[in-house]
């Protein structure tokens, strides 16, 4: 059965159900985008050769060549695809496309300087880092920073809200809600800083990384210096000096690992918020017409955090494979990196989908302060730590054991705690100090 290509017929939900939310990523990760960036690198290299005095190129024609990638169209991509159907080589098709354009522009004499002394990976291992850098700088970094800012805004608003903590799922020394959110924002900012510190690296050195063809043609030229300038100053990437036919991908792998760590932090966050909703610490704004269950009309499910968790996990499977696979290649090169890199946008898209879901879920949360207060009221046992600590300071014998006997496995109220304090053989001033401690003010100093 033949279907027109629409989101309804897409195999991947990224190009189907979720396409409207991630459509902007096609300018970086689509086949069209890869063609455009390859054309850009080929033309910029062509012009760099002219600038280095390898050949003389008419100045008036420069802008025309630049326009071929800055105004690259779907029709242009279609032409390249037709050429690829003949060559069965995607980068050679780009080379022939540019040569055809030179012929059409009356610049036939310069056609053999296109792709001069290069192998396809000199193009791929610069074009892909270029599109990857653009996607990270224009999409990922802003989205991640906006998410952190949204979390921090409410962390500030909730800085003084006392909350029962739970370790091993059991009542523990109270904390503040805002501080618990800041646990995640601090972690996210630290990992984002590490991610930003990783350079975007590229390979540029000929068939096996030694400039063999470059040197045999022009031995008087310092090709390593040329490549450093071209990659560093023109493309704004960092060139790896010692390579095989391909870039070793260690820095890209490090970026994938860093992206996975950020996602793991957010999975942890989503699960905590899910539990706080289950504890009734948060209510969710009800959207008119929304259905939480096909059978139970009362349901308002935390679907945004669940969707985010699912997408983060799926993205991490991709980041993990990319990080583990890409740095490994047989001898001077095998082709396994090529097909894997074509999926670079998939975990990226799932990651941004998760960011969007968290933002949606976060925006609809409404604090249920009464429930937080009630849970603290029901758990006066959490002040036991404070009491036994003050008894330790006062030199009281075996205070931990005394509090353990009183509280372990028990649900005590204020009266029971104060009755215990009253029977202690300690100064009245210390008893008074202990009675001032409540589950709402025993929250430490960290906000």
C-alpha positions, 0 to 999 in steps of 0.5 A: 500500500502506498501512502503519501509521506505525512506524520500519520504514516511515519515509522518514527514518532519523531517524524510522526506524532511529535513532529510539530514539536521538533520540526525545527530540528530538521534544519540540523539533522535531516538529510537536507541539512547534511547536504547543505552543510556539506555544500558549505564546507566544500565551498568554504574549502574551495575559497580557502584554497584560493585565499592561500594562493593555490589558484586565482579565483575571480573576486566577483564570483565569491558571493555567488558561491556563498549563496549556493549554501546560504540559499540552499533549497530543497530543489538543490537537495533533490539534484544532489539526490539524483546524482547520488542515485548514479554515484551511490556515494553521497559526498561525491554527489555533492562534489558533482553538484558544485561542479555543475553549478560552476559549469552553469556559472561559466566557471568551468576552469575551476571545477577540479579545485572542488574537493581537491585532495580530500576524502569524503570524511574531510567533509563529513567530519567537518559538516557534522560537527558544524550542524551539531554545534549549531543544534547545541548552541541554538536549540539544546543550550537555550532549552536546558537553560530555560528549564533550569530557570523555570525550576529556580523560579519556583525554588525561590518562591518555595524557599520557606515551605517546610516539608517532610523529607523521606529517606528510604521512603520513610519519614526523615528530618524535615527539609524545605521544598525550595531547597529540594528543587535546588538540589536538581538545579545545582546538579543541572548547572554543573553538568551543563557547564561540563558539557559546554566545556567540551570542544566541537572537534573535526578531522581534516587531513586527507585520505588517512589523515596525513595530507598525502595528496595535498603534500605531493601536489604542493610540498611547499605549503604548510598544510597542517597550518592551513588546516588549522586555520581553515577548521579553526578560523573559518569553520570555528571548530577544533581540529584533531591533529592525529587522525585516521580517515575519520575523526576519533569522536572522543569529544562527541562521545564525551558530549553524548555522555554529558547529555546522558548525565543531564537526562539522568538528573531529569529522570530523577527529578521527574520521579520525585515530582511524580511522587510528590503529586502522589503524596498530594503535595501538588495538585495539577491544573485541570484543562477543560476537555482533558481526559485522565482515564477512559474509565475513571473520570476523576483522574488527573494524571501526571502524564507530562512527567511520565512522558518526559521520563519515557523520552529521557530514557529512550534518548539515553539509549541513543546517547549511550550507543553513540558514546560507546560505538563512535570512538571505535573503528577498525584500523584506518576506518570502517563505515559503522560510524556513518549510519550511526551518525545519521541517527544523531538527531533522534536522541536529541529530539527525544531529549528536547521533547522531554524538556518540553514535557517537563516545562508543561507539567511544571507550569500546571503544578499547584502547591497543596500547602495544607497537605505538607503541613498535615504530613509534618503534623503526623510525624512529630517523631522527626524531631527525635534527632534534634532532641537526642543531639541536644542531649548529647551536647548536654552530656546526657547518658545514651540519648540516642538509645533513649529516643530510639526506645521512644520513637522507633516504629511509633507514631507520636504527637506533640504531647507524647514528645513533650511528656518524654522531655518532661520526665528527663533529668535535665535543666528546665532551660534545656527542656524549654529549648527542646519544646520549641522544636517542631517539625516546621522549624526543624529544617536546618539552614539550607534554602 
